[in-house]
C-alpha cells in the first residue's frame, strides 16, 4: 500500500472524560468504520504524540492513498461520535521530508494471573520456590507505561485493552504490509513528522 495522504483526529477536551478515554472512543469508532466501509487493511493509524507521558497522545493520524482517504473521510464526517469528540482536519499530502518511518503494532503481553500461579504451584511443587513466585508475578504481570486504548467487543460486550508498541522501521529491510482493523500493523510503516 502506498501512503500519500493523511488527516488528523484531534481529541476535543471534555469535562467528564480524560483524553485517554476520548482516544479509546475514537479508536473504537475508527475500528467499526474500517470494518463497515470495507476499508480494513487500507488505512493506517499513527500517533504523533506517542509515549508523551506514557500515552498515545491526543492526536490520531490516519494514513492512506488519496482515493482511500477521501472515501474514509466521508464515513468519518458522518459519524456522530467522531464529530462530538474530535476535530477532523482536512486531508493533506504527506510531506516529502519526514522525520522517520515507524511501525505501530498491537502488542499482546504474556500476563499470568494469580490463579494460574497457584495451579502451577500445585502441579509442579518440586520446581516451586519463593524466587520463582516472585519472578512470575513481577516479570509476567501486566505492563505499565505502555500506551494503550480500551475497546468494547460488539459481540460479547467485554472491554479489553489494545497495547500499542512503536517500532523503528529498518529501511534496508523493505517491509510492506497491510493494516489490521484498528489501523495497526506488524509490518507496514507510517511516516512521523
N, C-alpha and C positions, 0 to 999 in steps of 0.2 A: 504494500500500500504506500502510495506517495502522499506525504503530508505537505500541503501547500498553504493552508489557511488555518486560522484559529479564531475562537471567540472566548470571552471570559464570562463566567458567572461570579459576580462579587456578592458575597453574603451581606444582606442588609441587617444591621444590628437590631435586635428585638429585646424589649424589656424582660420578657418572660422566658427567653431562650438564650442559651450560650451559643457562641459561634460554632463550637463543635457539633451541637445538636442541629443547627441550621445546615451545616455541611452534610451531616448524615441524612437529613431530609432531602437535600438536593441530590445527593448521590443515589438515593432510593428512587427519586423521580427520574433521573438520568437512566438508571438501570431499566426501569419499566418502559421508558420511551425507546431505548435501544432495542428492546425485545419486540414491543408492539409495532414499531416502524419498520422492522426487518433490517435495521442498520447495524445490528450486532456484528462486531468484528471489523467495522469500517470506521469507527470513531474512537480516538484515543483520548485519554484523560491525563492531564498533568497538574501538578500543584506547585506553582511558582514560589510559594512561601513554605514549602515542606520543611519540617523539623524546626521551625521557628517556635520556640517554647514547647518542643516535642509534640507539635500538632501539624495537621495538614495545612493549616492556614485558612484564610478567609476567601481565597480565590480558587475556583476550579476552572482550568483552561482546557477547552475541547479542541482537538486537532483532527483534521481530515482533509480530503481533497475539496476543491471549491464546490463541486456539484453535490457531494455528500453533505458537506456542512451547511449549504444553503437549504437542502432538504430537511436536515435535522433541526435547523434554526426555526423552521416553520412549526415543527412539533413543540419545540421549547417555548416559543412565544404563545402557544395556545394552552400551555399547562398552567393552571391557576396557582399551583404550589410554587412553581419556579418564579412566576410573576410576583407572588407575595413575598418570597424570601430572598430574591436575588435581583441585582441589576445585571441585565444582559447587554453586553457590548455588541457593537456591530461586528460583522465578520471582517477580519483583517488578514493581510498577507503575512506569512511568517518572514521575519527579516532575513536578509541574505547572510548577515553576520550574527551568529548566535553564540552564547557562552559555551554551550556544550550540548550533548545529547545524552539523555538518561533513560533508564527503564523504570517505570513504576509498576511493581508487580505485587500480587497478593501473596502474603506470607502466612503460612499456617504453622503456628507454634506447636511443638511437641510437648504439650502440657500433660500433667498427670494429676489425678485427684487423690484426696486422702483415702478414699475407699479403695482405689487401685493400689495404693501403698500398703494398706492393711492386707489386701488379698495377696499381694506378692510376698509379704512377710509371712503369712500363714503357709503359703505353698513352698517357700524356699527358706526355712528357718536357718539352715546351715550357712547360707550366704548373707544373712541379715546382720547388720550391726548398726550402732548409732551413727557411725560415719556414713554408711550407705544411706540411711534415712535422711540425714542432713543434706547429702548430695542430691538425692532425688527431689526433695522438697524445694531446694534452692535453685538447682540447675534446670529442673524440668517444670518450674512453675510458670504461670502466665507472664508474658513480658510486660514490663512497664517502660514507658518512654518511647515506645514505637508508635508513630502516628497511625491512626485508625479512624474508621467510621462504623456506625452501627446501622444495621438494616433489619427489617422485619420480613419474614418469609410470607409471601402471598398465599401459599398453600397450607402451611402449618400454623402461621401466626406467631412463631417463635422469633425472638430477637437474637441476633448473633453479631459478632464483631468481624469486620474485614480489616486485617492488619495490612498496612501498605509499606513496602520497603522500596527505597530508591537505590538503584544500582548504576554504577558507571557503565557506559557503553564503549566497548572496545572497537574502535573504528577499523582496526586491521581485520577484525573478525566480522565481516559484514553480515549481520543477522537481520533477517526480515521476518516479520511475523504478523499475527493478527491480534486484535484486542478481544478481551472477553466481554461478557455482558455488563461489566462495570467500567469498561474502557481501559482496563489494566492489561498487562501482558508480561510474559516471561522473556520474550524475545524482541518485541517491537519497541524501538526507542522514539522518544519525543524530544523536541528541542527545548532548551532552557534559555531564556533571555529576560 
